[in-house]
Every structure is written in structure tokens, then in C-alpha cells.
């Protein structure tokens, strides 16, 4: 746990520094659930457990890259939710993300939407989009691209999966195959061998699964670059 704390503290410091020195006038960060503008593109990041509210080391650089490559005014919103180990953390995330998507669909019907989620954040996005939720078809239709990393609800049989994962293995709380079928063309879900969150971890181990090396591989392998290319093509 001490090792993880050091990793997270370093991640937060690095991301904060990167944001401070990067000048991208087409992107603005707004950790809120309100649709404050109708920029051409809105990127919503949903961070992993214990990551800081502002500056996910994995998602913030990706969102910034997407904003720069879109060539259009882009808003980057870091979803406000606990991202803690509390039982209701992801539930509150789903509530806030649903509210954000519904508000955006009403206020900015022509805005292109991108969703990025890591670990618990990937769970939040998945549970927001899965069948039977309160998200309306109108709001769901506004989402142009989705990139998930280390999703606990990962199912190895889904066609939108990416990474060097073992198709025979799934996440600690895997959904049924095809649960997100309506988003197949708009979704890439990245999972890597050795990530016990999305590759056969022990559900009883809980947060300990996130301490696996594979769960941090997304920070240094090519998945983030692949995701940026995928999103750019979808927005094109």
C-alpha cells in the first residue's frame, strides 16, 4: 500500500506539472458535471481509484493530446466523483456522468463527445452505458468515441477489446458478452496480460488486484497512443 501511495503521489505531481507547462488554447479543464460551453468537442475523463480529482497521469495527457489533434475548440472535463474505495463511489460516478451526458445532449446537441476511463473510471463509464440504465437514447447517440483502460467489467470475448490480453480471461466483475454491443464501433477497451483487474483477478482481493504490474502498463505501453489515433479517426 505504501508503494502504491508513492506511485499515486508521483503520478499526481507529474500530471500537475505537465498541465502547468502545457499551453493548448483549444482545451480547458473543468472538473464539473455541468455543460458550461458548446465547444465543438468535449472530452470527459473518469479517473481511477485514489487518483486526484485534477490530473490523472493516464487520462489527462491523452485528453490533452486529443484536444490538440482535433483542430477544433475542445473542452476537457474531469468528472467529479469520489474515485475512492467506498462502496458507493462508482454509483455516484454513474449518477454524475449520466447527469453530465444528459445535460450536454440538451444544451449542446451538435457537440462531439469522447469518454475516457481508467480502472474504476472504466467501470463508471461501462455501468452508465450498459442496458437498463437511466441514460436516454438521445444522450447515448451523442457519444462519438470511448476508450477504457483496465476495466473491472472487461469480458475477454468482446469484439471491441484491444491489448495483449488473454481472451479466455475476464475482469473481476465481467459483464455478459455483448453488453455494450450498441457502442461496438465507438469503443476500444484496453486490457493487458498481468492486469488482475481485467484478467482473471480474485474478486475477493478487491483493491489488491490493482497493485498488479499489468494494471500500470497503460502508462508506458502503446495503448494510450493507439487510443488517441482511434479517437481522432472517430472525430474525423
GIQUIRA-V493042 format. One record per backbone hydrogen bond with DSSP energy under -0.5 kcal/mol. CO is the residue of the C=O (numbers start at 0). NH is the residue of the N-H. If there is no record, write none. Layout:
CO_NH ; CO_NH
This chain:
0_4 ; 1_5 ; 2_6 ; 3_7 ; 4_8 ; 5_9 ; 6_10 ; 7_11 ; 8_12 ; 9_13 ; 10_14 ; 11_15 ; 12_16 ; 13_17 ; 14_18 ; 15_19 ; 16_20 ; 17_21 ; 21_23 ; 23_26 ; 25_73 ; 27_75 ; 29_31 ; 33_35 ; 39_111 ; 40_74 ; 41_43 ; 41_113 ; 42_44 ; 42_76 ; 43_115 ; 44_78 ; 45_117 ; 47_50 ; 52_54 ; 55_59 ; 55_60 ; 57_61 ; 58_62 ; 59_63 ; 60_64 ; 61_65 ; 62_66 ; 63_67 ; 64_68 ; 65_69 ; 66_70 ; 67_70 ; 72_40 ; 73_27 ; 74_42 ; 74_76 ; 75_29 ; 75_77 ; 76_44 ; 76_78 ; 78_80 ; 82_49 ; 85_88 ; 87_91 ; 88_92 ; 89_93 ; 90_94 ; 91_95 ; 92_96 ; 93_97 ; 94_98 ; 95_99 ; 96_100 ; 97_101 ; 98_102 ; 99_103 ; 100_104 ; 101_105 ; 102_106 ; 103_107 ; 107_110 ; 111_41 ; 112_143 ; 112_144 ; 113_43 ; 114_146 ; 115_45 ; 116_148 ; 117_120 ; 118_121 ; 118_122 ; 119_123 ; 120_124 ; 121_125 ; 122_126 ; 123_127 ; 124_128 ; 125_129 ; 129_132 ; 135_139 ; 136_140 ; 137_141 ; 138_141 ; 139_142 ; 141_112 ; 141_143 ; 144_114 ; 145_187 ; 146_116 ; 147_189 ; 148_118 ; 150_153 ; 151_172 ; 152_174 ; 153_170 ; 154_157 ; 157_160 ; 159_188 ; 161_190 ; 164_166 ; 165_168 ; 169_199 ; 170_173 ; 175_178 ; 177_180 ; 178_130 ; 179_182 ; 180_183 ; 182_185 ; 182_186 ; 183_186 ; 185_145 ; 187_147 ; 187_189 ; 188_161 ; 189_149 ; 190_164 ; 191_194 ; 193_195 ; 193_213 ; 194_197 ; 194_198 ; 195_200 ; 196_171 ; 200_202 ; 201_204 ; 201_205 ; 202_205 ; 204_207 ; 205_208 ; 206_209 ; 207_210 ; 208_195 ; 208_211 ; 211_214 ; 212_215 ; 212_216 ; 213_216 ; 215_218 ; 216_219 ; 216_220 ; 220_223 ; 221_225 ; 222_226 ; 223_227 ; 224_228 ; 225_229 ; 226_230 ; 227_231 ; 228_232 ; 229_233 ; 230_234 ; 231_235
